[in-house]
Amino acid sequence: MAQMRAQYSKKNRTLLNYTLSLIVGTVALSYGSVPLYKTICQQTGWGGQPVKAHQYAASDPSTRLTPLTDYPRLRITFSSSVSDVLPWKFTPQQREVRVHPGETALAFYTATNRSPDDIIGVATYSVTPAQVAPYFSKIQCFCFEEQRLAAGETVDMPVFFYIDPEFVKDVNMKGIETITLNYTFFKAKYDRAGHLTPIPMPM
Ligand SMILES: *[C@@H]1O[C@H](CO)[C@@H](O)[C@H](O)[C@H]1NC(C)=O
């Protein structure tokens, strides 16, 4: 972790930014910046796409972010894939993290643009098992925004998340100990109207 942070602090998008984002914006911050990913997920109907946190999230984040330390830690595993037309390498930096419900955690992916051109990518994600998706809350995520990588550039991409403590009250979550977060990167470009569009549109 220390090493990851050291690497990460070299980047412009510092950990401090994300920490400040947490304090200043809490969950509300993430809402405004997800239209593209939402568009993609709605169009594709992929299972397991996390939905918005409940309304009361913004009104009282402090009670929601109390880690339920009596509850066994959940194992969060990470996977990734890249669209065929995107010449990026994109992999999780850690195999897994273990968190109590309500405990925040920071995970990183690494992306490298292997092409000689600058490229914009957008990431979508899914959660397995799919019924956990409503409880998988992201405070900050590289998937909320487009990512522009210069030719040959490598960046560390953070995702700051927690499992909603309400998870433990849902009988449908009984027996779930492992949750997988899977990101897929697509190539994107601006069309003539100035909208960011994935290439090609995912089926
Ligand atoms: C991740 O999601 C993509 C797109 O839905 C899929 O092609 C890929 O197989 C998934 N990977 C894993 C490990 O589930």
The ligand as a Tripos MOL2 file, in Angstrom:
@<TRIPOS>MOLECULE
LIG
   14    14     1     0     0
SMALL
NO_CHARGES

@<TRIPOS>ATOM
      1 C1        -15.9160   -8.2100  -17.3050 C.3       1 LIG1
      2 O1        -16.9430   -7.5970  -18.0720 O.3       1 LIG1
      3 C2        -16.7620   -7.7260  -19.4780 C.3       1 LIG1
      4 C3        -17.8570   -6.9470  -20.1660 C.3       1 LIG1
      5 O2        -19.1180   -7.3040  -19.6790 O.3       1 LIG1
      6 C4        -16.7420   -9.1930  -19.8710 C.3       1 LIG1
      7 O3        -16.5040   -9.3080  -21.2520 O.3       1 LIG1
      8 C5        -15.6460   -9.9080  -19.0880 C.3       1 LIG1
      9 O4        -15.6710  -11.2790  -19.3690 O.3       1 LIG1
     10 C6        -15.8140   -9.6860  -17.5970 C.3       1 LIG1
     11 N1        -14.6860  -10.2870  -16.9080 N.am      1 LIG1
     12 C7        -14.8190  -11.0300  -15.8280 C.2       1 LIG1
     13 C8        -13.5730  -11.5850  -15.2620 C.3       1 LIG1
     14 O5        -15.9260  -11.2800  -15.3450 O.2       1 LIG1
@<TRIPOS>BOND
     1     1     2 1
     2     1    10 1
     3     2     3 1
     4     3     4 1
     5     3     6 1
     6     4     5 1
     7     6     7 1
     8     6     8 1
     9     8     9 1
    10     8    10 1
    11    10    11 1
    12    11    12 1
    13    12    13 1
    14    12    14 2
@<TRIPOS>SUBSTRUCTURE
     1 LIG1         1 GROUP 0 **** ****
